[in-house]
Amino acid sequence: MSEKKIKRALIAVFDKTGIADFARTLVEEFGMEILSTGGTARHLKQAGIPVTMVEEVTGFPEMLDGRVKTLHPMIHGALLADRDNPDHIRQLAEHGIDPIDMVVVNLYPFEKTISDPGCTFEQAIEMIDIGGPCMLRAAAKNHKHVVVIPGPSFADSVLSELRTNRRVSQQTRQALAAEVFKIVAKYNTVINWYLSREEGQLPSQLSKSFSLVRKTRYGENPAQAAAAYRLVADQEKEANLLDNRGKAGMVDPLFHGEMSFNNYMDGDSALSLVKELTRAKLGKYAVAFIKHTNACGCAIGDDPVETYRRAYLGDPIAAAGGVLCMNFPLTHQIADVVMNSFKSWGRNAGAAFFKLDVWIAPGFDDDAIELITTPTEKRKWGASCRLLAVGPMSKSPNDKELDYKKITGGMLIQQRDLLGLNEDKWKVVSKRDPTVAELADLRFAWLVCKHTKSNAITVCRDGMLLGNGAGQMSRVKSCDLAIQLARENGHEDRLKGAVAAGDAFFPVEDGPQKLIDAGITAMIHPGGSNRDADSIAVCDAADVAMIMTGTRHFKH
């Protein structure tokens, strides 16, 4: 039972951090016998700690390059025997098996190994631990009689109990056992993910593991509980809202403020758009304002301040209280420009105030952080703004990661929409080709439109978003909304010569006609309607250029 003295400990670890000191304590303070294998045994012996080799216990040498060491009845019988069962005790005695009272094991670093871009399949396979999980599971199953320590971080609490009570409580044993099954489940999930990946295929059965990053105050609404979880086994990390890209020692890139569920949703939309614009290299700098997952301001350019100004002025009313994402590090100069947006431009543009809920960038200089977070009489919002440093945004996206949409009773799963400017498939269907300037704007509008909720119509000019018609039930109403927003935000004079993008085909010609009437001179959409010819004819009659991409970008 758990009150009995712990006499024998089996130690077999890959990560040997602190293991010699721990083993020495077990021997010198508590008189335990240490059993060990291979590299761990050599490490302990070099530290002057007496060790009994597992092969001395089993009577069988390690074999197959270390693949078989502890898979033996002399070991697993010693771990699994119920000490309260007289028949189990009789069988141990009959076979000369001495019980093992403690197991200290950490596993081969499979996840770390496959995170190396140069890792081969053969190298990955060799990092699949067999004996370690078996010992952990055996000890965890029999935790009433065996203390299991699945990593260095758990050793101190066990030693503390031993020193205080000369035993380890049943509560601690059960908690350690639960930790073992969590660790092994995650380990197996990563291996399953790695081995079941097939190019262009979806899994027939889904087994994923997520680890808690942080709880949010509530979900989309106060009555809903919520939290953010990191997907385990996403090895090809691109810039995201959950992984460590900020200051040293942080568990995630958030280092100021508390994110809400909706902050994460909007922040992910902002980051996804800016990453896409960054990879497309349409301009050196990219800035986006997001409200309710849609861009209300967006711009590209070759000067960071001017690019920000044009993004902000796209819709300064909607930008207030939104999410800002930019693809360049935050210096004191840029922070000062943003913090003074309302004073510099917003008041004259009709905005009532300016603040940000979330601010995303590759990194934040210390002096920029101090400026943002130090409140002044007229600029207090920085003290509550969430700052996220996500690292470079130019890395290629992980095409192995899937897109999950939860529905009641299950999950919808699809590949991510990573298709960008596939211009080799684009086709000019109008009599007139777009000009060089129009084509540049069509590329920009097409990517912004891709990241806008369907039905989407996006109007742009000179690398600046003028109006975004998002989430309407009718495509023609999306046209109306995009034009209306452009006019309300002072862009009436820029509509003449602007371009428009639609995320799906125009079912009839009324949508293109509204855009033409507003001054649009070029448009881009997938095509595919039975009445494409009518839309083309409307454009030709007005000398408007039209491109069909053959690719749809619905975003629900």
Buried (B, 14 or more C-beta within 10 A) or exposed (E): EBEEEBBBBBBBBBEBEEBBEBBBBBBEEBEBBBBBBBEBBEBBBEBEBEBBBBBEBBEBEBEEEEEBBBBBEBBBBBBBBEBEEEEBBEBBEEEEBBBBBBBBBBBBBBBEBBBEEEBEEEEBEBBBBBBBBBBBBBBBBBBBBBBBBBBBEBBEBBBEBBEEEEBBEEEBBBBBBEBBBEBBEBBBBBBBBBEEEEEEEEBEEBEBBBEEBBEBEBBEEEEEEBEBEBBBBBBBBBBBBBBBBBEEEEEBBBBBBEBBBBBBBBBBBBBBBBBBBBBBEBBBBBBBBBBBBBBBBBBBBEEBBEBBBBBBBBBBBBBBEBBBBBBBBBBBBBBBBBBBBBEBBBBEBEBEEBBBBBBBBBBBBEBBBEBBBEEEEEBEBBEBBBBBBBBBBEBEBBEBBBEEEEEEEEEEEEBEBEEBBEEEEBEBBBEBEBEEBBBBBBBBBBBBBBBBBBBBBBBBBBBBBBBBBBBBEEBBBBBBBBBBBBBEBBBBEBBEBBBBBBBBBBBBBBBBBBBBEBBBBBBBBBBBBEEBEBBBBBBBEBEBBBBBBEBBBEBE
